Amino acid sequence: MAKCEVCGKSVRSGMNVSHSHIRTKRTWKPNLQTVRAVVDGTPKKVTVCTRCLRSGKVNRA
């Protein structure tokens, strides 16, 4: 399962609910990007969500 390596955000599940209240399963996927980031002083490819990138939690290499 895809997961952000900084905050741990992953796929969430729930229901689509129509106007007539018919419920079907659906998923919400995080916007994950593979970027080169500095981890323990060395550049490494990590999978992070765009929220972590935008808030500055990741030091890009």
DSSP file (Angstrom, degrees, kcal/mol; ACC not computed):
  #  RESIDUE AA STRUCTURE BP1 BP2  ACC     N-H-->O    O-->H-N    N-H-->O    O-->H-N    TCO  KAPPA ALPHA  PHI   PSI    X-CA   Y-CA   Z-CA
    1    1 A M              0   0    0      0, 0.0     2,-0.1     0, 0.0     0, 0.0   0.000 360.0 360.0 360.0 133.3    0.0    0.0    0.0
    2    2 A A        +     0   0    0     28,-0.0     9,-0.6    30,-0.0     2,-0.3  -0.423 360.0 171.2 -69.3 140.8    1.3    3.5   -0.9
    3    3 A K  B     -A   10   0A   0      7,-0.1     2,-0.3    -2,-0.1     7,-0.2  -0.995  38.6-108.3-154.5 141.9    2.1    5.6    2.0
    4    4 A C     >  -     0   0    0      5,-2.4     4,-1.1    -2,-0.3    44,-0.2  -0.582  23.6-148.5 -71.5 130.7    3.8    9.0    2.8
    5    5 A E  T  4 S+     0   0    0     42,-2.9    43,-0.1    -2,-0.3    -1,-0.1   0.582  92.0  45.9 -79.8  -8.7    7.1    8.3    4.5
    6    6 A V  T  4 S+     0   0    0     41,-0.3    -1,-0.1     3,-0.1    42,-0.1   0.887 130.7  11.8 -95.4 -55.6    6.9   11.5    6.6
    7    7 A C  T  4 S-     0   0    0      2,-0.1    -2,-0.1    42,-0.0    41,-0.1   0.580  93.0-122.6-104.4 -11.2    3.3   11.7    7.9
    8    8 A G     <  +     0   0    0     -4,-1.1     2,-0.1     1,-0.2    -3,-0.1   0.607  48.9 164.6  82.1  11.1    2.1    8.1    7.2
    9    9 A K        +     0   0    0     -6,-0.1    -5,-2.4     1,-0.0    -1,-0.2  -0.424   9.9 160.1 -65.0 133.7   -0.9    9.3    5.1
   10   10 A S  B     -A    3   0A   0     -7,-0.2    -7,-0.1    -2,-0.1     2,-0.1  -0.735  44.2 -44.3-141.7-170.9   -2.3    6.4    3.1
   11   11 A V        -     0   0    0     -9,-0.6     2,-0.3    -2,-0.2    18,-0.2  -0.373  51.6-160.7 -66.1 134.5   -5.5    5.3    1.2
   12   12 A R  E     -B   28   0B   0     16,-2.4    16,-2.8    -2,-0.1     2,-0.3  -0.862   4.5-148.4-112.9 150.6   -8.7    5.9    3.1
   13   13 A S  E     +B   27   0B   0     -2,-0.3     2,-0.2    14,-0.2    14,-0.2  -0.842  29.1 132.7-120.6 158.4  -12.0    4.2    2.4
   14   14 A G  E     -B   26   0B   0     12,-2.3    12,-1.9    -2,-0.3     2,-0.4  -0.840  46.0 -69.6-169.9-153.9  -15.6    5.2    2.6
   15   15 A M  E     -B   25   0B   0     -2,-0.2     2,-0.5    10,-0.2    10,-0.2  -0.963  20.0-138.1-128.5 139.6  -18.9    5.3    0.8
   16   16 A N  E     -B   24   0B   0      8,-3.6     8,-1.8    -2,-0.4     2,-0.5  -0.819  27.2-160.0 -81.4 133.6  -20.4    7.1   -2.2
   17   17 A V  E     -B   23   0B   0     -2,-0.5     6,-0.2     6,-0.2    -2,-0.0  -0.962   3.6-154.7-122.6 115.5  -23.9    8.1   -1.2
   18   18 A S    >   -     0   0    0      4,-2.0     3,-1.9    -2,-0.5     5,-0.0  -0.198  35.6 -97.1 -79.8 174.7  -26.3    8.9   -4.0
   19   19 A H  T 3  S+     0   0    0      1,-0.3    -1,-0.1     2,-0.1    -2,-0.0   0.839 129.3  50.1 -61.4 -33.4  -29.4   11.1   -3.8
   20   20 A S  T 3  S-     0   0    0      2,-0.1    -1,-0.3     1,-0.0     3,-0.1   0.285 121.8-111.3 -88.5  11.3  -31.5    7.9   -3.3
   21   21 A H    <   +     0   0    0     -3,-1.9     2,-0.5     1,-0.3    -2,-0.1   0.734  62.3 156.0  65.8  27.7  -29.1    6.9   -0.5
   22   22 A I        -     0   0    0      2,-0.0    -4,-2.0     1,-0.0     2,-0.5  -0.752  31.9-148.6 -79.4 127.2  -27.7    3.9   -2.4
   23   23 A R  E     +B   17   0B   0     -2,-0.5     2,-0.3    -6,-0.2    -6,-0.2  -0.859  21.7 173.3-108.0 130.7  -24.2    3.4   -0.9
   24   24 A T  E     -B   16   0B   0     -8,-1.8    -8,-3.6    -2,-0.5     2,-0.1  -0.956  36.2-101.7-129.4 151.3  -21.2    2.0   -2.8
   25   25 A K  E     +B   15   0B   0     -2,-0.3     2,-0.3   -10,-0.2   -10,-0.2  -0.401  44.3 166.7 -73.5 147.2  -17.6    1.7   -1.7
   26   26 A R  E     -B   14   0B   0    -12,-1.9   -12,-2.3    -2,-0.1     2,-0.3  -0.948  21.8-135.8-149.8 168.2  -15.0    4.3   -2.7
   27   27 A T  E     -B   13   0B   0     -2,-0.3     2,-0.5   -14,-0.2   -14,-0.2  -0.934   3.7-146.3-129.4 153.4  -11.4    5.3   -1.8
   28   28 A W  E     -B   12   0B   0    -16,-2.8   -16,-2.4    -2,-0.3   -18,-0.0  -0.988  21.2-160.9-114.7 122.0   -9.6    8.6   -1.3
   29   29 A K        -     0   0    0     -2,-0.5   -18,-0.1   -18,-0.2     2,-0.1  -0.864  16.4-122.8-106.8 137.5   -5.9    8.4   -2.3
   30   30 A P        -     0   0    0      0, 0.0     2,-1.4     0, 0.0   -19,-0.1  -0.416  29.9-107.8 -72.6 153.3   -3.3   10.9   -1.2
   31   31 A N        -     0   0    0     -2,-0.1    19,-1.7     2,-0.0     2,-0.3  -0.681  49.1-174.1 -82.4  92.4   -1.3   12.9   -3.8
   32   32 A L  E     -C   49   0C   0     -2,-1.4     2,-0.4    17,-0.2    17,-0.2  -0.727   9.4-172.6 -97.4 139.1    2.0   11.1   -3.4
   33   33 A Q  E     -C   48   0C   0     15,-3.1    15,-2.6    -2,-0.3     2,-0.7  -0.970  22.3-133.1-128.2 143.0    5.2   12.1   -5.2
   34   34 A T  E     +C   47   0C   0     -2,-0.4     2,-0.3    13,-0.2    13,-0.2  -0.879  40.5 165.3 -95.2 117.9    8.6   10.4   -5.4
   35   35 A V  E     -C   46   0C   0     11,-2.5    11,-2.9    -2,-0.7     2,-0.6  -0.896  42.5-110.6-130.9 157.8   11.3   13.0   -4.7
   36   36 A R  E     +C   45   0C   0     -2,-0.3    25,-2.5     9,-0.2     2,-0.3  -0.817  47.8 171.6 -87.4 124.0   15.0   13.1   -3.9
   37   37 A A  E     -CD  44  60C   0      7,-3.0     7,-2.6    -2,-0.6     2,-0.7  -0.917  39.6-104.3-132.9 157.6   15.3   14.3   -0.3
   38   38 A V  E     +C   43   0C   0     21,-2.8     2,-0.5    -2,-0.3    21,-0.3  -0.750  40.9 176.4 -84.9 115.9   18.1   14.5    2.2
   39   39 A V  E >  S-C   42   0C   0      3,-2.9     3,-1.6    -2,-0.7    -2,-0.0  -0.983  71.6 -15.9-123.9 118.5   17.7   11.7    4.8
   40   40 A D  T 3  S-     0   0    0     -2,-0.5    -1,-0.1     1,-0.3    -2,-0.0   0.851 129.4 -53.0  55.2  38.2   20.5   11.4    7.4
   41   41 A G  T 3  S+     0   0    0      1,-0.2    -1,-0.3    -3,-0.0    -3,-0.1   0.378 122.3  92.3  84.8  -4.7   22.8   13.6    5.4
   42   42 A T  E <  S-C   39   0C   0     -3,-1.6    -3,-2.9    -5,-0.0     2,-0.2  -0.949  80.2-109.1-123.6 144.8   22.5   11.7    2.1
   43   43 A P  E     +C   38   0C   0      0, 0.0     2,-0.3     0, 0.0    -5,-0.2  -0.486  45.2 168.3 -70.6 138.6   20.2   12.1   -0.8
   44   44 A K  E     -C   37   0C   0     -7,-2.6    -7,-3.0    -2,-0.2     2,-0.5  -0.992  39.2-108.8-149.4 147.3   17.6    9.4   -1.1
   45   45 A K  E     +C   36   0C   0     -2,-0.3     2,-0.3    -9,-0.2    -9,-0.2  -0.699  44.9 175.1 -80.7 125.7   14.4    8.8   -3.1
   46   46 A V  E     -C   35   0C   0    -11,-2.9   -11,-2.5    -2,-0.5     2,-0.6  -0.942  31.8-127.1-130.9 153.0   11.4    9.0   -0.8
   47   47 A T  E     +C   34   0C   0     -2,-0.3   -42,-2.9   -13,-0.2     2,-0.3  -0.897  40.9 164.0-100.4 116.7    7.6    8.9   -1.3
   48   48 A V  E     -C   33   0C   0    -15,-2.6   -15,-3.1    -2,-0.6     2,-0.1  -0.934  36.4-112.9-133.1 154.9    5.9   11.9    0.3
   49   49 A C  E  >  -C   32   0C   0     -2,-0.3     4,-1.7   -17,-0.2     3,-0.4  -0.482  30.6-115.4 -82.6 158.7    2.5   13.6    0.0
   50   50 A T  H  > S+     0   0    0    -19,-1.7     4,-2.6     1,-0.2     5,-0.2   0.769 113.3  63.4 -67.8 -25.2    2.2   17.1   -1.4
   51   51 A R  H  > S+     0   0    0      2,-0.2     4,-1.8     1,-0.2    -1,-0.2   0.912 105.1  45.6 -64.4 -41.5    1.1   18.5    1.9
   52   52 A C  H  >>S+     0   0    0     -3,-0.4     5,-2.0     2,-0.2     6,-0.6   0.868 113.6  50.2 -68.7 -37.0    4.4   17.5    3.5
   53   53 A L  H ><5S+     0   0    0     -4,-1.7     3,-0.8     1,-0.2     5,-0.2   0.933 112.9  45.8 -64.0 -45.4    6.3   19.0    0.5
   54   54 A R  H 3<5S+     0   0    0     -4,-2.6    -2,-0.2     1,-0.2    -1,-0.2   0.828 110.5  52.4 -69.7 -33.1    4.4   22.3    0.6
   55   55 A S  H 3<5S-     0   0    0     -4,-1.8    -1,-0.2    -5,-0.2    -2,-0.2   0.512 114.0-113.5 -85.1  -3.2    4.7   22.7    4.4
   56   56 A G  T <<5S+     0   0    0     -3,-0.8    -3,-0.2    -4,-0.5    -2,-0.1   0.694  76.2 130.9  84.8  18.8    8.5   22.3    4.3
   57   57 A K      < +     0   0    0     -5,-2.0     2,-0.4    -6,-0.2    -4,-0.2   0.594  64.5  64.5 -77.9  -9.2    8.7   19.0    6.2
   58   58 A V  S    S-     0   0    0     -6,-0.6     2,-0.8    -5,-0.2    -2,-0.1  -0.960  73.0-146.3-120.3 129.4   11.0   17.6    3.5
   59   59 A N        -     0   0    0     -2,-0.4   -21,-2.8   -21,-0.3     2,-0.0  -0.842  25.8-142.3 -92.5 106.1   14.5   18.9    2.6
   60   60 A R  B      D   37   0C   0     -2,-0.8   -23,-0.3   -23,-0.2   -25,-0.0  -0.358 360.0 360.0 -68.4 146.6   14.7   18.4   -1.2
   61   61 A A              0   0    0    -25,-2.5   -24,-0.2   -17,-0.1    -1,-0.1   0.399 360.0 360.0-101.0 360.0   18.1   17.3   -2.6
